[in-house]
């Protein structure tokens, strides 16, 4: 029986990933939700609200904020998306939910009992997200009753009535006894100094806080004007720079810059219709390209004015592109470990016309950075821009695929958030 303070039906949000299984997983989630609703639990899933009028980000935020419990249905796909290991633009709903959940866990010190892992298969226990690894999980359908008791606050044995304190007579004084002096008690051991958190744990705490702040800001981008959105860019890019710098062991003299390029379709074929843009290459012809990537803002803490640099994008020849244009077209990160490395530079420019290759070599020779990377920024499954990071040190993301994948996983949610900011600014 529920106690009076829990007399209202508990509100439960079920968070899950849509699997590529013909709808079987989504149907299991639906049947779980309906069973809970049939037994007095106010369960909610996205299938009940296919087109929320306030939009998905705000709907998710409101659902998580109001929920008494959030059931996280753990599968490999769910884990991959929560851990930002999915391809850009895939499973964005789960990414939003995960960032909101991580935000709540951070504020509660990772002990928020509202978030409950549930499984449909025992082998999925390894896919419980890291922040809730220590939480009690429920394997359905076998553990349904235990889960139901928890959701309805009926767990545990009932307390008996509280009795009165009984009186106990004091013990008699012992007779005095002669003998040697009692031994001195040993000195108390010095209080142990708590171990410092590992570098990875400290970084995860910083990263979780940064994502939470960025998510909070971007939820309300539709209400912001252009000035606020530019400020949002600066906030996100400052965080991106900090994330990138955290992966370097030696930070002496390290300089890292981050900037965003938004994509604009080429509607006019006359160069004169693009005033104020410094195009790469004097021979740029608008009629040969489908899109232009325009540098929107630098994140450097200096008095430098953002450059109005534009990069043309030719859809019919993606192999001849590198860096930001290729990241935009391919949907994959483009990483250059050392622009001073002749072999790597030759590989980078292998499909470039000699005139273009010469301009690129001259630019890199004069540039202050040694390595750079570009990621596509996606909004509603479509690329809307590119995040670029340049470093004064070589190998901006290490010299191994594992290291690159690790930092890509940390930065991918920021690409999504920047994509939302670009879309909001374009619509402002």
PEWO-V120480 format. One record per residue. N is the residue number from 1. RES is the residue in one letter. SS is DSSP state (@ for helix, = for strand, . for the rest). Layout:
n=N res=RES ss=SS
n=N res=RES ss=SS
This chain:
n=1 res=X ss=.
n=2 res=X ss=.
n=3 res=X ss=.
n=4 res=X ss=@
n=5 res=X ss=@
n=6 res=X ss=@
n=7 res=X ss=.
n=8 res=X ss=.
n=9 res=X ss=.
n=10 res=X ss=.
n=11 res=X ss==
n=12 res=X ss==
n=13 res=X ss==
n=14 res=X ss==
n=15 res=X ss==
n=16 res=X ss=.
n=17 res=X ss=.
n=18 res=X ss=.
n=19 res=X ss=.
n=20 res=X ss=.
n=21 res=X ss=.
n=22 res=X ss=.
n=23 res=X ss=.
n=24 res=X ss=@
n=25 res=X ss=@
n=26 res=X ss=@
n=27 res=X ss=@
n=28 res=X ss=@
n=29 res=X ss=@
n=30 res=X ss=@
n=31 res=X ss=@
n=32 res=X ss=@
n=33 res=X ss=@
n=34 res=X ss=@
n=35 res=X ss=@
n=36 res=X ss=@
n=37 res=X ss=@
n=38 res=X ss=@
n=39 res=X ss=.
n=40 res=X ss=.
n=41 res=X ss=.
n=42 res=X ss==
n=43 res=X ss==
n=44 res=X ss==
n=45 res=X ss=.
n=46 res=X ss=@
n=47 res=X ss=@
n=48 res=X ss=@
n=49 res=X ss=.
n=50 res=X ss=.
n=51 res=X ss=.
n=52 res=X ss=.
n=53 res=X ss=.
n=54 res=X ss=.
n=55 res=X ss=.
n=56 res=X ss=@
n=57 res=X ss=@
n=58 res=X ss=@
n=59 res=X ss=@
n=60 res=X ss=@
n=61 res=X ss=@
n=62 res=X ss=@
n=63 res=X ss=@
n=64 res=X ss=@
n=65 res=X ss=@
n=66 res=X ss=@
n=67 res=X ss=.
n=68 res=X ss=.
n=69 res=X ss==
n=70 res=X ss==
n=71 res=X ss==
n=72 res=X ss==
n=73 res=X ss==
n=74 res=X ss=.
n=75 res=X ss=.
n=76 res=X ss=@
n=77 res=X ss=@
n=78 res=X ss=@
n=79 res=X ss=@
n=80 res=X ss=@
n=81 res=X ss=@
n=82 res=X ss=@
n=83 res=X ss=.
n=84 res=X ss=.
n=85 res=X ss=.
n=86 res=X ss=.
n=87 res=X ss=.
n=88 res=X ss=.
n=89 res=X ss=.
n=90 res=X ss=.
n=91 res=X ss=.
n=92 res=X ss=@
n=93 res=X ss=@
n=94 res=X ss=@
n=95 res=X ss=@
n=96 res=X ss=@
n=97 res=X ss=@
n=98 res=X ss=@
n=99 res=X ss=@
n=100 res=X ss=@
n=101 res=X ss=@
n=102 res=X ss=@
n=103 res=X ss=@
n=104 res=X ss=@
n=105 res=X ss=@
n=106 res=X ss=@
n=107 res=X ss=@
n=108 res=X ss=.
n=109 res=X ss=.
n=110 res=X ss=.
n=111 res=X ss=.
n=112 res=X ss=.
n=113 res=X ss=.
n=114 res=X ss=.
n=115 res=X ss==
n=116 res=X ss==
n=117 res=X ss==
n=118 res=X ss==
n=119 res=X ss==
n=120 res=X ss=.
n=121 res=X ss=.
n=122 res=X ss=@
n=123 res=X ss=@
n=124 res=X ss=@
n=125 res=X ss=@
n=126 res=X ss=@
n=127 res=X ss=@
n=128 res=X ss=.
n=129 res=X ss=.
n=130 res=X ss=@
n=131 res=X ss=@
n=132 res=X ss=@
n=133 res=X ss=.
n=134 res=X ss=.
n=135 res=X ss=.
n=136 res=X ss=.
n=137 res=X ss=.
n=138 res=X ss==
n=139 res=X ss==
n=140 res=X ss=.
n=141 res=X ss=.
n=142 res=X ss=.
n=143 res=X ss=.
n=144 res=X ss=@
n=145 res=X ss=@
n=146 res=X ss=@
n=147 res=X ss=@
n=148 res=X ss=@
n=149 res=X ss=@
n=150 res=X ss=@
n=151 res=X ss=@
n=152 res=X ss=.
n=153 res=X ss=.
n=154 res=X ss=.
n=155 res=X ss=.
n=156 res=X ss=.
n=157 res=X ss=.
n=158 res=X ss=.
n=159 res=X ss=.
n=160 res=X ss=.
n=161 res=X ss=.
n=162 res=X ss=.
n=163 res=X ss=.
n=164 res=X ss=.
n=165 res=X ss=.
n=166 res=X ss=.
n=167 res=X ss=.
n=168 res=X ss=.
n=169 res=X ss=.
n=170 res=X ss=.
n=171 res=X ss=.
n=172 res=X ss=.
n=173 res=X ss=.
n=174 res=X ss=.
n=175 res=X ss=.
n=176 res=X ss=.
n=177 res=X ss=.
n=178 res=X ss=.
n=179 res=X ss=.
n=180 res=X ss=.
n=181 res=X ss=.
n=182 res=X ss=.
n=183 res=X ss=.
n=184 res=X ss=.
n=185 res=X ss=.
n=186 res=X ss=.
n=187 res=X ss=.
n=188 res=X ss=.
n=189 res=X ss=.
n=190 res=X ss=.
n=191 res=X ss=.
n=192 res=X ss=.
n=193 res=X ss=.
n=194 res=X ss=.
n=195 res=X ss=.
n=196 res=X ss=.
n=197 res=X ss=.
n=198 res=X ss=.
n=199 res=X ss=@
n=200 res=X ss=@
n=201 res=X ss=@
n=202 res=X ss=@
n=203 res=X ss=@
n=204 res=X ss=@
n=205 res=X ss=@
n=206 res=X ss=@
n=207 res=X ss=@
n=208 res=X ss=@
n=209 res=X ss=@
n=210 res=X ss=@
n=211 res=X ss=@
n=212 res=X ss=@
n=213 res=X ss=@
n=214 res=X ss=@
n=215 res=X ss=@
n=216 res=X ss=@
n=217 res=X ss=@
n=218 res=X ss=@
n=219 res=X ss=.
n=220 res=X ss=.
n=221 res=X ss=@
n=222 res=X ss=@
n=223 res=X ss=@
n=224 res=X ss=.
n=225 res=X ss=.
n=226 res=X ss=@
n=227 res=X ss=@
n=228 res=X ss=@
n=229 res=X ss=@
n=230 res=X ss=@
n=231 res=X ss=@
n=232 res=X ss=@
n=233 res=X ss=@
n=234 res=X ss=@
n=235 res=X ss=@
n=236 res=X ss=@
n=237 res=X ss=@
n=238 res=X ss=@
n=239 res=X ss=@
n=240 res=X ss=@
n=241 res=X ss=@
n=242 res=X ss=@
n=243 res=X ss=@
n=244 res=X ss=@
n=245 res=X ss=@
n=246 res=X ss=.
n=247 res=X ss=.
n=248 res=X ss=.
n=249 res=X ss=.
n=250 res=X ss=.
n=251 res=X ss=.
n=252 res=X ss=.
n=253 res=X ss=.
n=254 res=X ss=.
n=255 res=X ss=.
n=256 res=X ss==
n=257 res=X ss==
n=258 res=X ss==
n=259 res=X ss==
n=260 res=X ss==
n=261 res=X ss==
n=262 res=X ss==
n=263 res=X ss==
n=264 res=X ss==
n=265 res=X ss==
n=266 res=X ss=.
n=267 res=X ss=.
n=268 res=X ss=.
n=269 res=X ss=.
n=270 res=X ss=.
n=271 res=X ss=@
n=272 res=X ss=@
n=273 res=X ss=@
n=274 res=X ss=.
n=275 res=X ss=.
n=276 res=X ss=.
n=277 res=X ss=.
n=278 res=X ss==
n=279 res=X ss==
n=280 res=X ss=.
n=281 res=X ss=.
n=282 res=X ss=.
n=283 res=X ss=.
n=284 res=X ss=.
n=285 res=X ss=.
n=286 res=X ss=@
n=287 res=X ss=@
n=288 res=X ss=@
n=289 res=X ss=.
n=290 res=X ss=.
n=291 res=X ss==
n=292 res=X ss==
n=293 res=X ss==
n=294 res=X ss==
n=295 res=X ss==
n=296 res=X ss==
n=297 res=X ss==
n=298 res=X ss==
n=299 res=X ss=.
n=300 res=X ss=.
n=301 res=X ss=.
n=302 res=X ss=.
n=303 res=X ss=.
n=304 res=X ss=.
n=305 res=X ss=.
n=306 res=X ss=.
n=307 res=X ss=.
n=308 res=X ss=.
n=309 res=X ss==
n=310 res=X ss==
n=311 res=X ss==
n=312 res=X ss==
n=313 res=X ss==
n=314 res=X ss=.
n=315 res=X ss=@
n=316 res=X ss=@
n=317 res=X ss=@
n=318 res=X ss=@
n=319 res=X ss=@
n=320 res=X ss=@
n=321 res=X ss=.
n=322 res=X ss=.
n=323 res=X ss=@
n=324 res=X ss=@
n=325 res=X ss=@
n=326 res=X ss=@
n=327 res=X ss=@
n=328 res=X ss=@
n=329 res=X ss=@
n=330 res=X ss=@
n=331 res=X ss=.
n=332 res=X ss=.
n=333 res=X ss=.
n=334 res=X ss==
n=335 res=X ss==
n=336 res=X ss==
n=337 res=X ss=.
n=338 res=X ss=.
n=339 res=X ss=.
n=340 res=X ss=.
n=341 res=X ss=.
n=342 res=X ss=@
n=343 res=X ss=@
n=344 res=X ss=@
n=345 res=X ss=@
n=346 res=X ss=@
n=347 res=X ss=@
n=348 res=X ss=@
n=349 res=X ss=.
n=350 res=X ss=.
n=351 res=X ss=.
n=352 res=X ss=.
n=353 res=X ss=.
n=354 res=X ss=@
n=355 res=X ss=@
n=356 res=X ss=@
n=357 res=X ss=@
n=358 res=X ss=@
n=359 res=X ss=@
n=360 res=X ss=@
n=361 res=X ss=@
n=362 res=X ss=@
n=363 res=X ss=@
n=364 res=X ss=@
n=365 res=X ss=@
n=366 res=X ss=@
n=367 res=X ss=.
n=368 res=X ss=.
n=369 res=X ss=.
n=370 res=X ss=.
n=371 res=X ss==
n=372 res=X ss==
n=373 res=X ss==
n=374 res=X ss==
n=375 res=X ss==
n=376 res=X ss==
n=377 res=X ss==
n=378 res=X ss==
n=379 res=X ss==
n=380 res=X ss=.
n=381 res=X ss=.
n=382 res=X ss==
n=383 res=X ss==
n=384 res=X ss==
n=385 res=X ss==
n=386 res=X ss==
n=387 res=X ss==
n=388 res=X ss==
n=389 res=X ss==
n=390 res=X ss==
n=391 res=X ss==
n=392 res=X ss=.
n=393 res=X ss=.
n=394 res=X ss=.
n=395 res=X ss=.
n=396 res=X ss=.
n=397 res=X ss=.
n=398 res=X ss=.
n=399 res=X ss=.
n=400 res=X ss=.
n=401 res=X ss=@
n=402 res=X ss=@
n=403 res=X ss=@
n=404 res=X ss=@
n=405 res=X ss=@
n=406 res=X ss=@
n=407 res=X ss=@
n=408 res=X ss=@
n=409 res=X ss=@
n=410 res=X ss=@
n=411 res=X ss=@
n=412 res=X ss=@
n=413 res=X ss=@
n=414 res=X ss=@
n=415 res=X ss=@
n=416 res=X ss=@
n=417 res=X ss=@
n=418 res=X ss=@
n=419 res=X ss=@
n=420 res=X ss=@
n=421 res=X ss=@
n=422 res=X ss=@
n=423 res=X ss=@
n=424 res=X ss=@
n=425 res=X ss=@
n=426 res=X ss=@
n=427 res=X ss=@
n=428 res=X ss=.
